Amino acid sequence: MSAADLPLEIALIHDDDGWPDGLGPLAERGVFAALAASKSRLKGAAEISIVLSNDAEQRQLNKRWRDKDASTNVLSFAQIEPFGAVVGILGDIVLARETLEREAEEQGISFSHHFTHLIVHGFLHILGYDHLNDEEALEMEGLETKILAGLGISDPYADHT
C-alpha cells in the first residue's frame, strides 16, 4: 500500500511567509515513514496539521502549554491517546522557522534534512512516543534514526564533529 492509498490527510498551514516552497512532499515522506515504522496503525480516516510558524509564535505556545519562556524547534499537540487508534484528528505539529534554520546551520546539515527530522520527531510524539526518561529517549531516538536512515538522512544524534 502506498502513501497515496492511506486515509491520512496532512494539512500544511503557513503561519509565516519566510518558509520555503515545496515542503509538502517532505512532510508527507516524514509522516508516512514514521507511521510505517511505529507501533501504530491507521484505523480509519485521519488528519494531522503541520503548522509552519516562527520563533515568536512558538515562544508563546511553549510558554502557554509547557511554561517555558523560549522558542523551540518543534511542538506536538496530540489529540489521540498514546499508542491508541490512529483515526480522526490526530493533532498538530508546530515548527519554528528561525530555530530550524539556525539549528541546521549550526549542525552543518541541510534545511530539508532537519525539517524532515523534526516532522518525524513531532509525529512520533503525536503517536505516543516521548523522551522524558533515558529508556523512552533510547527507544524514540533509535526509531527516529531508523526512519531517517530509510529516507537517506544521517543519524541526527550521532556526534558529527
C-alpha positions as CSV (number, residue, x, y, z in Angstrom):
1,M,0.0,0.0,0.0
2,S,1.4,3.4,-1.0
3,A,1.2,6.6,1.0
4,A,-1.5,7.8,-1.5
5,D,-3.7,4.8,-0.6
6,L,-3.7,5.6,3.1
7,P,-6.6,7.6,4.5
8,L,-4.3,10.2,6.2
9,E,-4.6,13.8,5.2
10,I,-1.8,16.2,6.0
11,A,-2.7,19.8,6.3
12,L,0.3,22.1,5.8
13,I,-0.5,25.5,7.3
14,H,1.7,28.5,6.7
15,D,1.7,31.0,9.6
16,D,4.9,32.6,8.5
17,D,5.8,33.8,5.0
18,G,9.5,33.0,5.4
19,W,9.2,29.3,4.8
20,P,10.5,27.9,1.5
21,D,8.1,26.4,-1.0
22,G,7.9,22.7,-1.7
23,L,7.8,21.4,1.9
24,G,4.6,19.3,1.4
25,P,6.3,16.3,-0.1
26,L,9.0,16.3,2.6
27,A,6.4,16.5,5.3
28,E,4.4,13.6,3.7
29,R,7.5,11.4,3.4
30,G,8.4,12.0,7.1
31,V,4.9,11.4,8.4
32,F,4.2,8.2,6.4
33,A,7.7,6.8,7.2
34,A,7.2,7.4,10.9
35,L,3.7,5.8,10.8
36,A,5.1,2.8,9.0
37,A,7.9,2.3,11.5
38,S,5.8,2.9,14.6
39,K,3.7,0.6,16.7
40,S,0.6,2.4,15.5
41,R,-1.6,1.7,12.5
42,L,-4.3,3.7,10.8
43,K,-7.8,2.5,11.9
44,G,-9.7,4.9,9.5
45,A,-9.6,8.3,8.0
46,A,-7.2,10.6,9.9
47,E,-5.8,14.1,9.7
48,I,-2.7,15.8,11.0
49,S,-2.0,19.5,10.8
50,I,1.6,20.8,10.4
51,V,1.9,24.5,11.2
52,L,4.9,26.3,9.7
53,S,5.3,29.1,12.3
54,N,8.1,31.3,13.6
55,D,10.0,31.8,16.8
56,A,7.7,34.5,18.2
57,E,4.6,32.3,17.9
58,Q,6.4,29.2,19.1
59,R,7.6,31.0,22.2
60,Q,4.0,31.9,23.0
61,L,2.9,28.4,22.6
62,N,5.8,27.0,24.6
63,K,5.1,29.4,27.4
64,R,1.4,28.7,27.5
65,W,1.5,24.9,27.2
66,R,4.9,24.0,28.7
67,D,5.6,27.0,31.0
68,K,8.9,27.5,29.1
69,D,9.5,31.1,28.0
70,A,11.6,30.4,24.9
71,S,11.1,29.2,21.4
72,T,11.7,25.6,20.5
73,N,12.1,23.8,17.2
74,V,9.0,21.6,17.3
75,L,5.9,21.3,19.5
76,S,3.4,18.5,19.2
77,F,-0.2,18.6,20.4
78,A,-1.7,15.2,20.3
79,Q,-5.5,14.7,20.1
80,I,-5.3,10.9,20.4
81,E,-4.4,8.5,23.2
82,P,-0.8,7.4,23.2
83,F,-0.4,4.2,21.1
84,G,-4.2,4.2,20.6
85,A,-6.3,4.1,17.5
86,V,-4.9,6.3,14.8
87,V,-8.1,7.8,13.4
88,G,-9.8,11.2,13.3
89,I,-8.0,14.4,14.1
90,L,-4.6,13.3,15.3
91,G,-3.3,16.7,16.4
92,D,-0.9,19.5,15.4
93,I,2.8,19.7,14.9
94,V,4.2,23.3,15.0
95,L,7.6,24.2,13.7
96,A,9.6,27.4,14.3
97,R,11.3,28.5,11.1
98,E,14.2,30.6,12.6
99,T,15.1,27.9,15.2
100,L,15.0,25.2,12.5
101,E,17.2,27.3,10.2
102,R,19.7,28.1,13.0
103,E,20.0,24.5,14.2
104,A,20.5,23.2,10.6
105,E,23.3,25.7,10.1
106,E,24.9,25.0,13.5
107,Q,24.8,21.3,12.9
108,G,26.1,21.6,9.3
109,I,23.1,19.8,7.8
110,S,20.6,20.7,5.1
111,F,17.4,22.5,5.9
112,S,15.4,19.8,4.3
113,H,17.0,17.0,6.3
114,H,16.5,18.9,9.6
115,F,12.9,19.7,8.6
116,T,12.2,16.0,7.9
117,H,13.8,15.0,11.2
118,L,11.6,17.4,13.1
119,I,8.5,16.2,11.2
120,V,9.4,12.6,12.2
121,H,10.1,13.6,15.8
122,G,6.9,15.6,16.1
123,F,4.7,12.9,14.6
124,L,6.2,10.2,16.8
125,H,5.2,12.4,19.8
126,I,1.6,12.5,18.3
127,L,1.6,8.7,18.2
128,G,2.7,8.5,21.9
129,Y,6.5,8.3,21.9
130,D,8.4,10.5,24.3
131,H,11.8,11.1,25.7
132,L,11.1,12.1,29.3
133,N,13.5,9.4,30.7
134,D,16.5,7.6,29.4
135,E,14.6,4.4,28.4
136,E,12.0,6.4,26.4
137,A,14.6,8.5,24.8
138,L,16.6,5.5,23.7
139,E,13.5,4.0,22.1
140,M,12.4,7.2,20.4
141,E,15.8,8.3,19.2
142,G,16.5,4.8,17.9
143,L,13.3,4.7,16.0
144,E,13.9,8.2,14.6
145,T,17.4,7.2,13.5
146,K,16.0,4.1,11.7
147,I,13.2,6.1,10.0
148,L,15.6,8.8,8.8
149,A,18.2,6.2,7.6
150,G,15.4,4.8,5.4
151,L,14.9,8.3,4.0
152,G,18.6,8.7,3.3
153,I,19.2,11.1,6.2
154,S,22.1,10.6,8.6
155,D,21.7,9.9,12.3
156,P,20.8,13.3,13.9
157,Y,22.0,12.0,17.3
158,A,25.5,10.9,16.2
159,D,28.4,13.1,17.1
160,H,29.3,14.7,13.8
161,T,32.4,16.6,15.0
